[in-house]
Structures are given as C-alpha cells and as structure tokens.
Amino acid sequence: MDEKTYLSLHRPPWRWTKVQAYKHDGSFHRQWSPAFLTYECPEFWALCSRNSLVTEGDGRKWITRENAVFYLFRRRWFNVLSMRKEEGIVHYVNIASPTIKDGGFLRYIDYDLDVKLYPDGGIRVLDGKEFDVHMRQFNYPDWVVERCQSAVKEIEEMMKAGEPPFSKEFCDRMFAEFDRMTKDS
C-alpha cells in the first residue's frame, strides 16, 4: 500500500479535541485546547494546533504562539510536540505514559523529563532535577523509572537517525494536511 492510500485510510473524522496531562498522583497538570485531530493510526494520534489555549494545573492560562503538531503515542512512553518557529522546526518531547482516549479527551501522565531537538540538530535533555524530586515525592515504581530512562535513550536515537516524527518532511505533511482541512474554518 502506498503512503497516500495509507494516510487516507487512517484519517480520523475531522474534529477538535482537548489534550490533558496529569502527574503520577493523578493531579491535573496541563490542558491544551483546542487541537485538531489530523491523523489517527494504531501507533499514535497527530493533532495540529495554532493559538491553543493552555491551562496550567495552578489555573494560569496562556496562548501558544507557534503552529504545532502534537504526536501522542498509544504504546510508547513519550509524546512529541513539533513547533514551527522562524529558525525551523523545534521538537519538544515529554517523557510520559502512553496516551489513552478517555471521554473525548486524550490523556497521559507527564513524568517531567523532556528532550528537545533544535533545528541545528542539537539535542538537550531537560528537567532531570524535577524528575528526581517527583520520583521521590510520588514514589515512582522502579519499572516507571526504567521506562522513562529507556524512553530518553530511544528518543535520542530516533532524533539522531531523523526518524519520524523527527523529520522535516513528516512534519510538513502533517502541517499541510491541517492547513488543507482547516482552510475554511
């Protein structure tokens, strides 16, 4: 099956949705609203957004500045936010539980560790101290710690190899689909 046929078979009904992140103890962490469900397959959901309202766990609200594609994986321990910036696409990866669909929302647990890929190819692991604090505070089981650490290594390898979703071509296709589907909205 060619890529165009594959994409057409896995295009979800066009809809706007919300993404919610929680902490290990079940407390609300953050919500993005709205995001446009552009693509769905057995591996992940791809949502696109521009000017999304973000609500933080403490009630603060802000609006995103960049167009972005949010890849939420069903079985992997991370999700990827690919943002269009002037200097190019910046990929921000949250180490997180696999995402679930629940009551019209896409939800996951945020485990603090993040990995950022810059347009020049630089990779940086972020928030290690926050992960250590929450690991003790929330008493993460050993298997959660191992999955989070393993996810960081997997992401770094994917980034270095330019595997989707860390390829410009892949992101450009998702942005083009979003632009096409929301042209009149």
N, C-alpha and C positions, 0 to 999 in steps of 0.2 A: 504494500500500500504506500502511495507517495505521501509526502508531508501535507500537501494541500487537502487531500482526502481525509487524512488522519485528523487534522485540525478541524475540518468541517464536522466530522462525526463526534468530536469531543467539545464542541461549542455548547456552553450551557444556555438555558433560556436567559435572555438578557435581563439583568436585574441589578439593582443597587443593594448593597448589603453592608453590615457592620462587622468589624473585627474587634474582638475583646481579648485582652491579655490579663492573666491572673498571676499571683505569686503562689509558691508551693503550698502555703497555708490556706489557699482558697480566696484570699483577699483580692479585691479588684485592683488592677494595676493601671490599665490604659484602654481607651476605645478609640478606633478610627471610624469616622462616619462622614459621608458615605464613601463607599468604594464600589466600583463597577466590576462585577464578575465577568471577566472576559473569556476565561478558558477554564475547563474542568476536565480532569482525566483521573485515572486510578491513582496516580502518584501525587498530584497536587492541584490546588486551585490557584489561578492567577487573577488578581484583582488590580485594576488600574484606578488611579485617583489623581485629581487635581483640586487643590484648595479644600482638602478634607479637614473637618473639624476633629481635633484630637482632644479628648477629655482625660485628664490625669486622675489617678486614684485620690489625690487630695482635692479634686474639684476644679483645679486650674484648667483653662481651655485655651487652645491656640489653633491657628490655621496653618496647614502645611504650605510651603512656598513653591515646591517643585512638583512637576508631574512625576508620578512614581508607579512602578509595577511591584506588587506585593505577592511573592510566591509563598504559599502556605502548604507545607508538605504533610501528607497524611501518615507517613510512617517514619520519616526522618526527624532527628532531634534538632531541627533548626528551621528558620524561615528567613527569607531574603527580601529586603526592600531595595529595589534598584531605582535610584533617583536621577532624573535628567538635570544636570547642572551645567553652567556655562562651560566649565572645563572638561565636561564629558560625563559619562555615567559613573556614579558612585554607588557601590553595593554595600549595604549595611546588613549584616547578618546577626539575628538574635538567636542565641542558643536557647532552645525552647522544646517543650514536649511536642510530639506530633499534634497537629491541629485536628480538631473534631468539629463537625457540623452539629449545632445544637439549637433548636428553636429559632431557626432563621439567622443565627449568628455563626461565625467561625471563631472558635475559641482555642486558646493554648495557654500553657504555663510558661512564663518568662523566667529563665534561670540566670539572668544578669550578664553572663559572659556574652561579648559581642566580638565580631570580626569585621573589619572594614577593608574594602578593596578600593583603592584610589584609581583615577583614570590613568595615572602613570605606571600602574602595576604594583605599587606599594601595598603591602598588607600589614595591618596592625590589629593585634588582639587587645580588646578594651575591657575594662571593668573587672579585672581579676580580683581586686581587693573587695569589691562589692559581692562577688560570688563567694569569696571566703567567709565574709561576715554572715551572709544569708545561709550559707551551708551550715554554719554552727547555730545560728538563730532558729532556723527552721528544721534543723536536724535531718538534712538530706540523707537518704539511704545511700549506701556505698554504690549500688547499681545506678542511681541517678547521677552521682558524681562521675562515675566511669563513662556513662553515656554522654554526658556534657563534654568531658575531656576528649573523648573519641570524636565527637561531632566537630570540635575545633580542628583536629587533625584532618578529618575528611574535607572540611571546607577549605582549608589551606591548600590541600592537594587539588581540589576542584578548581580553585582560583588560579593556581599556577598553570594548570592544564588548559584553562579557558573553556571549561565545560559549561553547558547551560546550567543554570541561568546566568553564568558569569561571562557570557559572550555578548558583544555589542549587537550582533545580528539577531540573536534570540530576543533580546530586549526590544530592538527596533520593530520586530514583527508584532510583539505584544502591544507596543505603543501605537503602531499603525492600525491594528485591529480595534483598539479602544477609540482612536480618532474616527475610524470609519463608522463604528456602531453608535457613537455619541454625537455625530456631526450635527444632527438636528435637535439635540436635547439641550 
